[in-house]
Amino acid sequence: MTRSGRFNFETIVAFAPLHAACVLLLWTPFEWSCLVWLVATYAVRMFGITAGYHRYFAHRSFKLDRVSQFVLAFLAQTSAQMGVLWWAAHHRTHHRYSDIEGDMHSPVLRSLWWSHMGWLLSSESRHYESRVIQDFAKFPELRLLNKYHRVPAILFGAALFAVGGFPVFMWGFVVSTVVLWHGTFSINSLAHVWGSRPFETGDQSRNNFFLALITLGEGWHNNHHQFMYSARQGLHWWEIDMSYYALKVLSLFGIVRELRTQNLSDTFKVQTVINSRSSNVEPLRIGKST
């Protein structure tokens, strides 16, 4: 049972069947091409989440024209992680109250399970603060996508079935979506309990190399909480950030404009100041990021 004692059945009817459907792999003929479909559909949609839901809609780390904005929102919603306005609004609220009262998915305040999936299954997650996402809610096409948030995922699954039949649908949609969910959710849960903290951000955000690999760069979570506006989350050459690399390529073609990044020299200055602080410094409170 959820902490509130009430369930969000809209979420449950999506999560439960897809998790259960993974058992059908036992009766699905396997070919190595199925793994290619799994990796490809996972990577493309993870980019939609990291570059779309997160860095663009939640943090406005770069600019797009209106058509590209819609395409990125549609791609993100093929992940079956609710609507674009819902996702971005919840994330902005998370940054405002990171790991303090008001953070809906903090493993520090509640449990690891709650931060990973429990909050989504609770009725508490159904609604969002519409006032924090007014900058994108003004677009009628985004409001329409947000209202019919399941449509992109359904169309994506149907397209895979039409292209490759049941095996491709199973590996490219069912399994890929379940793995995608847990990859994304691991940032809410594991990235606040496991890893390093080069910056004192006032919360428990962590940098984690493994999580960065499976989420195309989101695992540099402590970096992100220090520089929320930045489209680049890996600050050092060895901090792999595939989403940023892809955005950089898209900027060369003029699709992405005005990529916002932190100044590396300023980064090292901030690091020096932080390292010189005593351990009993009053924690910073993170402000609202828009």
C-alpha positions as CSV (number, residue, x, y, z in Angstrom):
1,M,0.0,0.0,0.0
2,T,1.2,3.6,-0.6
3,R,1.9,5.9,2.2
4,S,-1.3,7.8,1.7
5,G,-3.3,4.6,1.6
6,R,-4.8,5.5,-1.8
7,F,-3.7,4.3,-5.1
8,N,-3.3,6.0,-8.5
9,F,-5.1,3.4,-10.6
10,E,-4.3,5.2,-13.8
11,T,-0.6,4.5,-13.2
12,I,-1.2,1.0,-12.0
13,V,-3.1,-0.1,-15.1
14,A,0.0,0.9,-17.1
15,F,2.7,-0.4,-14.8
16,A,1.3,-3.8,-13.8
17,P,0.4,-5.2,-17.2
18,L,3.7,-4.2,-18.8
19,H,5.7,-5.7,-16.0
20,A,3.6,-8.9,-16.1
21,A,3.9,-9.1,-19.9
22,C,7.7,-9.5,-19.6
23,V,6.9,-13.1,-18.6
24,L,5.8,-13.7,-22.2
25,L,9.4,-13.6,-23.3
26,L,9.6,-17.2,-22.2
27,W,7.4,-18.1,-25.2
28,T,8.8,-15.5,-27.6
29,P,11.3,-16.7,-30.2
30,F,14.6,-15.0,-29.6
31,E,16.9,-13.5,-32.2
32,W,19.9,-11.3,-31.6
33,S,18.2,-8.6,-33.6
34,C,15.7,-8.3,-30.7
35,L,18.5,-7.0,-28.5
36,V,19.3,-4.3,-31.1
37,W,15.6,-3.3,-31.0
38,L,15.8,-3.2,-27.2
39,V,18.9,-1.0,-27.1
40,A,17.8,1.3,-29.9
41,T,14.3,2.0,-28.6
42,Y,15.7,2.4,-25.0
43,A,18.3,4.9,-26.1
44,V,16.1,7.0,-28.4
45,R,13.4,7.3,-25.8
46,M,15.9,7.9,-22.9
47,F,17.1,10.8,-25.0
48,G,13.5,12.0,-25.2
49,I,13.3,11.9,-21.4
50,T,16.7,13.4,-20.6
51,A,16.9,16.1,-23.3
52,G,13.1,16.6,-23.6
53,Y,11.2,16.2,-20.3
54,H,14.2,17.1,-18.2
55,R,16.7,19.5,-19.8
56,Y,14.3,21.3,-22.1
57,F,10.8,21.3,-20.5
58,A,11.8,21.3,-16.9
59,H,14.9,23.5,-17.0
60,R,14.8,25.3,-20.4
61,S,18.5,24.6,-21.0
62,F,18.3,25.3,-24.7
63,K,15.8,26.6,-27.3
64,L,13.8,25.0,-30.0
65,D,11.3,26.1,-32.6
66,R,7.7,25.2,-32.0
67,V,7.7,22.2,-34.3
68,S,10.8,20.7,-32.8
69,Q,9.4,21.3,-29.4
70,F,6.3,19.3,-30.2
71,V,8.4,16.5,-31.7
72,L,10.6,16.3,-28.6
73,A,7.5,16.2,-26.3
74,F,5.9,13.5,-28.4
75,L,9.2,11.4,-28.3
76,A,9.4,11.9,-24.6
77,Q,5.8,10.7,-24.1
78,T,6.5,7.4,-26.0
79,S,8.2,6.4,-22.7
80,A,4.8,6.2,-21.1
81,Q,5.8,8.5,-18.2
82,M,2.7,10.7,-18.1
83,G,2.4,14.0,-19.9
84,V,5.0,16.6,-20.7
85,L,3.5,19.2,-18.4
86,W,2.9,16.8,-15.6
87,W,6.6,15.5,-15.8
88,A,8.2,19.0,-16.0
89,A,6.0,20.5,-13.3
90,H,6.8,17.7,-10.8
91,H,10.5,18.0,-11.5
92,R,10.5,21.8,-11.0
93,T,8.7,21.2,-7.7
94,H,11.3,18.6,-6.8
95,H,14.1,21.1,-7.2
96,R,12.3,23.7,-5.1
97,Y,12.0,21.3,-2.2
98,S,14.8,18.8,-2.9
99,D,15.0,16.3,0.1
100,I,13.0,18.6,2.3
101,E,9.3,18.6,3.1
102,G,7.4,19.1,-0.2
103,D,9.7,16.8,-2.2
104,M,7.3,14.1,-3.4
105,H,10.0,11.5,-4.2
106,S,12.8,11.9,-1.7
107,P,14.4,8.7,-0.4
108,V,15.8,10.8,2.5
109,L,12.4,11.7,3.8
110,R,10.7,8.5,2.9
111,S,11.9,5.1,1.6
112,L,14.0,4.0,-1.4
113,W,10.9,2.1,-2.6
114,W,8.7,5.2,-2.3
115,S,11.2,7.4,-4.2
116,H,11.6,4.8,-6.9
117,M,8.0,3.8,-7.7
118,G,5.8,4.2,-4.6
119,W,5.0,7.9,-5.2
120,L,3.9,7.2,-8.7
121,L,1.5,4.5,-7.6
122,S,0.0,6.8,-4.9
123,S,-2.9,9.2,-5.6
124,E,-0.5,11.9,-4.4
125,S,1.2,11.9,-7.8
126,R,-2.0,12.4,-9.9
127,H,-2.0,16.2,-9.9
128,Y,0.7,18.8,-10.4
129,E,1.2,22.5,-9.8
130,S,0.0,24.0,-13.0
131,R,1.3,27.4,-12.1
132,V,4.9,26.3,-12.2
133,I,4.7,25.2,-15.9
134,Q,2.7,28.1,-17.3
135,D,5.5,28.9,-19.7
136,F,4.8,25.7,-21.7
137,A,1.1,25.3,-20.8
138,K,0.4,28.3,-23.1
139,F,0.9,26.0,-26.1
140,P,-2.3,24.2,-27.0
141,E,-0.5,21.4,-28.7
142,L,1.4,20.6,-25.5
143,R,-1.8,20.8,-23.5
144,L,-3.3,18.3,-25.9
145,L,-0.4,15.9,-25.6
146,N,-0.4,16.2,-21.9
147,K,-4.2,15.4,-21.8
148,Y,-3.9,12.4,-24.0
149,H,-0.5,11.3,-22.7
150,R,-0.9,7.6,-23.5
151,V,-1.4,8.2,-27.2
152,P,2.3,8.6,-28.2
153,A,3.3,5.4,-26.4
154,I,0.4,3.4,-27.9
155,L,1.3,4.6,-31.4
156,F,5.0,3.8,-30.8
157,G,4.1,0.2,-29.7
158,A,1.7,-0.2,-32.6
159,A,4.4,0.9,-35.1
160,L,6.9,-1.6,-33.7
161,F,4.4,-4.4,-34.0
162,A,3.6,-3.4,-37.6
163,V,7.3,-3.3,-38.5
164,G,8.5,-6.5,-36.8
165,G,5.6,-8.4,-35.4
166,F,5.3,-9.8,-31.8
167,P,9.0,-10.3,-31.0
168,V,9.9,-6.7,-32.0
169,F,6.9,-5.4,-30.0
170,M,8.0,-7.4,-27.0
171,W,11.6,-6.4,-27.0
172,G,11.3,-2.9,-28.5
173,F,8.3,-1.8,-26.5
174,V,7.3,-4.0,-23.6
175,V,10.8,-4.8,-22.2
176,S,12.3,-1.6,-23.4
177,T,9.6,0.5,-21.6
178,V,10.0,-1.4,-18.3
179,V,13.7,-1.0,-18.4
180,L,13.3,2.6,-19.3
181,W,11.0,3.2,-16.4
182,H,13.5,1.8,-13.9
183,G,16.4,3.6,-15.5
184,T,14.6,6.9,-15.1
185,F,13.3,6.2,-11.6
186,S,16.8,5.3,-10.4
187,I,17.7,9.0,-10.5
188,N,14.9,9.8,-8.1
189,S,16.0,7.0,-5.8
190,L,19.6,5.7,-6.1
191,A,21.0,9.1,-7.2
192,H,20.1,10.5,-3.8
193,V,21.7,7.7,-1.8
194,W,24.6,6.2,-3.8
195,G,27.6,8.1,-5.2
196,S,29.8,11.1,-4.6
197,R,28.9,14.7,-3.7
198,P,31.5,17.1,-5.0
199,F,29.1,20.0,-4.4
200,E,27.3,21.0,-1.2
201,T,23.9,21.5,-2.7
202,G,21.8,21.4,0.4
203,D,20.3,18.0,-0.5
204,Q,21.6,14.5,-0.9
205,S,22.0,14.5,-4.7
206,R,24.9,12.3,-5.9
207,N,27.1,11.7,-8.9
208,N,27.1,8.1,-10.0
209,F,29.0,6.8,-13.1
210,F,26.9,3.7,-13.6
211,L,23.6,5.7,-13.4
212,A,25.1,8.2,-15.9
213,L,25.8,5.4,-18.4
214,I,22.3,3.9,-18.3
215,T,20.5,7.3,-18.3
216,L,22.7,9.0,-21.0
217,G,24.2,11.5,-18.5
218,E,21.6,12.0,-15.8
219,G,23.7,10.2,-13.2
220,W,25.8,13.3,-12.7
221,H,23.0,14.3,-10.4
222,N,25.0,16.3,-7.9
223,N,26.5,18.4,-10.8
224,H,23.0,18.9,-12.0
225,H,21.7,20.2,-8.7
226,Q,24.5,22.6,-8.6
227,F,24.0,23.9,-12.1
228,M,20.3,23.2,-12.8
229,Y,20.2,25.5,-15.8
230,S,22.9,23.7,-17.7
231,A,22.3,21.3,-20.6
232,R,25.7,19.7,-19.8
233,Q,25.7,17.6,-16.7
234,G,29.1,15.9,-17.1
235,L,31.6,18.6,-16.1
236,H,34.8,16.6,-16.7
237,W,35.9,14.8,-19.8
238,W,35.4,11.4,-18.1
239,E,31.9,12.3,-17.0
240,I,30.1,10.8,-20.0
241,D,27.0,12.7,-20.9
242,M,25.5,11.2,-24.1
243,S,22.5,13.5,-24.1
244,Y,24.6,16.6,-24.1
245,Y,26.7,15.2,-26.9
246,A,23.6,14.6,-29.0
247,L,22.3,18.1,-28.2
248,K,25.6,19.5,-29.3
249,V,25.4,17.7,-32.6
250,L,21.8,19.0,-33.1
251,S,23.0,22.5,-32.4
252,L,25.4,22.2,-35.3
253,F,22.4,21.7,-37.6
254,G,20.5,24.6,-36.1
255,I,17.8,22.4,-34.6
256,V,18.9,23.2,-31.0
257,R,19.8,26.8,-30.2
258,E,21.4,28.6,-27.3
259,L,22.6,25.6,-25.4
260,R,23.1,26.8,-21.8
261,T,26.2,25.4,-20.0
262,Q,28.1,26.3,-16.9
263,N,31.4,28.0,-17.3
264,L,34.1,25.4,-16.4
265,S,36.4,28.0,-14.8
266,D,33.5,29.1,-12.6
267,T,32.9,25.5,-11.8
268,F,36.4,25.0,-10.4
269,K,36.1,28.3,-8.5
270,V,32.9,27.1,-6.9
271,Q,34.5,23.7,-6.1
272,T,37.4,25.5,-4.3
273,V,35.0,27.6,-2.2
274,I,33.0,24.5,-1.3
275,N,36.0,22.5,-0.3
276,S,37.2,25.3,2.0
277,R,33.9,25.3,3.9
278,S,33.7,23.7,7.3
279,S,31.5,20.7,7.7
280,N,28.9,22.6,9.8
281,V,28.0,25.1,7.2
282,E,24.3,25.8,7.0
283,P,22.9,23.8,4.0
284,L,21.8,25.7,1.0
285,R,18.2,25.8,0.1
286,I,17.6,25.2,-3.6
287,G,15.4,27.8,-5.3
288,K,12.8,27.2,-7.9
289,S,14.2,26.4,-11.3
290,T,12.4,27.4,-14.4
